């Protein structure tokens, strides 16, 4: 008894038994938890696995069934001769409808956060588990909740786990007086489904290509990486989902422009054709002065009556493949490649006031660069002078007529 009292006096009394492990994860430069109780380990393991699912789902565009079939060793890295990793390839089964319930082997090109999530999942599982998303958490699980051997859990199980993760995050924020909780929807806790992550990613890629994602990454980078994978062996169809979202975004923009009687007139070599196409498009999207807002209906209209007008930063492309300079003559592509656009020379070019402002800012940037005096090499100076003159002449040639 005396020894116990001395130990209490020296060490104090804890309310629980804690892991003999220092918490290394930091949140705002502080450990996210002072210590981890032995009894909380199963719960934290299950929450961690769900968090890995969120990272993979949101940064890859994979379906829940495709994520659930990930196995240990599913990530392959490609390295340059200097040792730097330039590509992560993720292999699983792709499921497209109910035509083939067995799925087909597919490869996704993913980014480093996805590869790290997979590596963490591999550490959570034992060597005897076939799938990375086999249940973890030990005694917190019951036999009735375990999937049959060789099978994966249903999507309803994932939805339940997403709800638990949401509740834990909000409880943690409330306990620690944080404001970055997951907000309610219509006054109630959000009901997350597996499809929302894939659709949200498609929405952001289509509508905010330069938006920040996962810190330093960008949606444009995500689009390029994932489309490379989906264009290869994957049969999952994420490319089509993003392209449908892009078509919907473009349709909403063009329908609003076509319905606006006070919108500024376009300029440029294809401006007259653009006005004709917008007028024709308005006959399908504007009724009694109201623009079609139902997304499913607008998508059907775009499939049948797409005006093939593509707004961009420096140009509004009125796409005609016969005169497009962004595609080789033999190309049969149904849309322009704006990254390869040559707006000063292409006859598909139309200009909005925003496009003209972008060109004017480019001319101003060139003026700043040319103002460096003798700091430019003669060839570089000549090229910049030529760019500046070409852009200035282009804007002068296609200035809007005075009202």
N, C-alpha and C positions, 0 to 999 in steps of 0.2 A: 504494500500500500504506500509505503514511504517513497519507493522508487517511482510509482505512478504519479504521486503528487509532485515529485521533483521534475519529472518529465513534462507534466502539465505546466509547471511554473516556467520551465525553460522554453518549451516549444509552443505552448498554447493548445487550445482545443479547436479542431476544425469540425464543420458540420457534415463533412463527407470525406470519402477516400479519393485522393486525386492521383493522377498519373505522375510518375517521377520523370517528367518530361517538360522542358521549358517551351512555352508557347512562342513560336517564332513568327507566326503570321501577324503582320502589322496592318492596322487600320488608322489612318491619320497619324502615322508614325508611333502608334502605341499598340501593344498586343491586343488582339481582338477579344481575348478572354484571359482572365488572370490565371486560371488553371482549368483542367478538364477532369471531370469526375469519371471514375470507372463506370458508374451506372449510365453516364451520358454517351459513352463511346459508341454503342450500337446506333443510337439516334443520329449522332454526328456522321457516322459512316454512311448511313442511308441518305442524309441530306447532302453530303459531299458527292455521292454518286448522282443524285438528281441534278446538282449544280453542273456536273460534267455533262450531263445530257443536255442541259440548256445551252452550254457553250457550243457543243457539237451541232445541235439543231439549228441554232441561230447563225452560226458562222459557216455552215456547209450547205444548208438548204435540203438536207436529207430528211426523208420521212421517218416517222417513229419506228416503223417496221424495219427500215434499213439500218437505223442506229442500233436497234435491239439485236441485230444479227452480227454486230462487230465482234471479232474474236481476237484473242491475244496475238500480237504480231501483225496486226492489220495495217500498220503504218510503215511505209517505205520512204526513206529519205534519199534525195538525189543531191550529190555534192559536187562542187566545182573542184578543179585540180588543187586549189589552195585550201580546200577543206571546208569552205563555207557552204552551208545547206541552202540550195536555191529552190527546192521543191519538196513538198510532202504529199505523198499519194496514200489515199485511204481506200481500202478494199472491203467490200461487204456484198450483200445481196440487194439488188434493186427489185422493187415490186411495183408493177404498173397495172392497177386494177386487179381483177380476179381471173384474168386469162391464164396466168401461170402462177399458182399459189406457192410454187417452190422457189420462185425468184430466179434471177440471173446474176452471175458474178459481174460486179461493176466496180469502177475505180473513180474516185473523186479527187480532184486537186484541192487541197485545203491549206489553210494558213497555220502558222506556228502555234497559236493558242489551241487549235483543235488537236494538234499533235501532242501538246502538253497534257490536255485533258485525257487523251487516250492513254498516255504513259502513266498517269495517275490511276486510272481505272485498272490498268494491268497490275499495279502494286496492291490494289484493294482485293484482288481476286486470288484464290488459291490455284495451284497448278492443275487441279482436277476439273475446274470449271471450263465449259466450252465457250461461253459467251461473257463478254465484259460486263453486261448488264444483268447477269445473274444476281439474285438477291444478296445483299450484304447486310450486316447488322446483327448477326448471331442470334441471341436469344429473343430479340425483339420480334422475330418472325414466327409465324405459326405454319404448321404443315399445310393447312388448307389454302394458304396464300401462295405457296410455292408452285411455279409452273412445272408441268411434267418434264421428265428428263428429255433433253434434246429439243425442247420448245422454249419460246420466249414468252414473257408476260404480255398480257393484252394491253392495248392503248389505254383502257380505262384505269389500269394500274398506274400508268404514267401520269394520267390526269390527277389521280389521287395524290401521288407523290409531289406533283407540282403545287397542289393546294397546300400540302404540309410545308413545303419549302417557302411558299409565300407567307404562310402564317408565322413560321419561325423568324423570317426576316423582319416582319412587322413587329413581332414581340421583342426582338432584339433591339430594333430602333426605338421602341417605346421605353424599354428598360434603360437604354443608354442615352436617351434624350436626343436622338438623331432625327433629322428631317427627311432623309433619303429613303423613306419607306416606299413600298409599292402602293400606289394610290388606289382608293376604292373606285368602283365603277357604279354610278347611279346609287351611291350611298351604301354599297355592299362590297364585300371583298371580291376581287376579280376572280373570275372562273377561267383559268387558263386551259387551253386545249393544245394538243400536239400540232395541229395544222397552223395555228397562229404564228409560230416561229418562222416557218417556211414562207408564209404569205407576207409577214412583216418584212422579212429580208428582201423578198421580191419587190415589195412596195418601195422600200428605201433605195434599192439599186436603181429602180426605174425613175424615181422622182428626185432623189438627192444623191447623184453620183459622186459628189465631192464631200459628202457628210462624213464626219469622223466616226469611226467604229472601232471599238476595243482599243482605244488609245491612239496609237500611231497609224493604224490601218485605215483605209478608205474604202467606201463602197465600190468605187471604180476598180480598185485593186481586187476586191472580192469578186466582182463581176468577171474580170479577165481570168482570174485563177480558176474559179468554179466552172466557167463556160468552157475552158480548155478541157477540163475533166469530163463534163457532160457531153461535149462534142465527140469524145472518144468512145469509151466502152459503156458509159452509163446509160441506162435506159429509163432513168427516173423522171425525166421530163421537166427539170427545173428551168431549163432555158426557155421552154415554151411558156412557163408560168410568168417569168420575168418579161418576156416579149409581149404577153397579153397585158400585163400591167403597164408597160410602156405605151402600148397602143391605146389603152384606156386613158392614160395621162394626156397623150397627144390629142385624142378625140375630145376630151373635156376642154382643153386649151383652144383648139380650133373651133369647136362649137360656140364657145363664148365669144371668140373673135368674130365669127361669121354673123352672130346675132347682134353685135354692137354697131349701130349705125354711125357712131361718132369715132370709131377707131381710126388711127392714122393710116393713110394709104401707104402701101409698100412701094419701095423703089427697087431699082436693079433690073438686070436683063430679063428676069422671069417674073417681074411684078404683075404684068397684065394677066399672065396665065394663072398666077396665084389668086388674083381677085376672082377670076372665072371659077376656079376650083372651089374657093370658099363659098361663092354664091350657090354653086351646085350642092355643096355639102349642107348648106343651111336649109335647103329644101327637105332634107331628111332628118335634121336635128332640131329645127326650130318650128314650133307650132303655136300659133296665136301669140307670138312674142315671147314664148317660154322655151328655154333650152331643155332638151332631154337630160334628166339627171339620174335616171335609173341606170346603174352601171352595167347590168346584164344586157339591157336594151341597147345602150351605147356601144357595147362591144360587138353586138350583132350588126349594128349599123356600120361600124368600122370595118368589119369583115367584108361587107357587101359594097360599101361606098367610100372606102378610104381615099381621101383626096391626095395622098402621097405628098403631103407637106410636112417637113421635119424642122421644127424650130431649133436653133442652136445659138451659141454665144455670138459668133461672128457672122452667121449667115442663117437665113431661113431657106432651106433647100426645097425647091419645087421639083421633085425628083422625076427625071425622065432618063431611063437607062441609056438611051441612044446618044445622049450628049453629056453624060456624067463623066467627070475627070477623076473621080475617086475610085472608079472601078475599071478593070481592064476591059477592052472592047468585047471580049468573048464571055464576060461574066453574065450570068443570068440572075443575079441577086435582085431581090424584090425591094430593097431599100438601100439608101446611101450609106457609105462609111464616113461619118462626119469627122473621124479622126484623121482621115486622109483628104479632107476637103481643100480645094483650091479656089476660094471664093472670088479672087480677083480675076480669074480666067474662065471659070465655069459658067455656062449659060443657064444653069439651073438656079442661079443665085437670085434671091430676093432679100430685101433689107427692111427690117423694122427699125423704128427709132432706136431701140435698144442695140440692135446690130450696128447701126451707124455710130452710136456712142462707144461701143467696144472698139471699133476701128479707129475712132478719134483718139481714144486712150492709148492705143498701140502706136499711133503716130507721135503722141506726146512722149511716150517711153523711148521711142527712137531718137527724138530730139534730145532727150536727156543723155542718152548713150553717146550721141555724136558730139555733145558738148564737152566731152572729156579731153579735147585738144589733141595733143600728140600721143595720148596714151593708147590709141588704137593702131594696130598694124594697118598698112595701106589696103590690103585685100579686105580685111574686116570692115574698114571704114567705107570702102566702095560698096560692099554688099549692103551695109546698113543704109547708106544713102539711096541705093537703088530701091530697097524695100520701102523707105520713107516716101520716095517720089511716086512709086507705084500705088501705094495706099492713098496718098493725097490725091492723085489723079483719079483713082477709082471713086473716092467720095465726091469729088467735084463733078465727075461724069454722071453720077447717079444721085445728085442732090434732089431733095423733094421740091416739087413745083410750089411757088408761093401761093398761099390761099387768098 
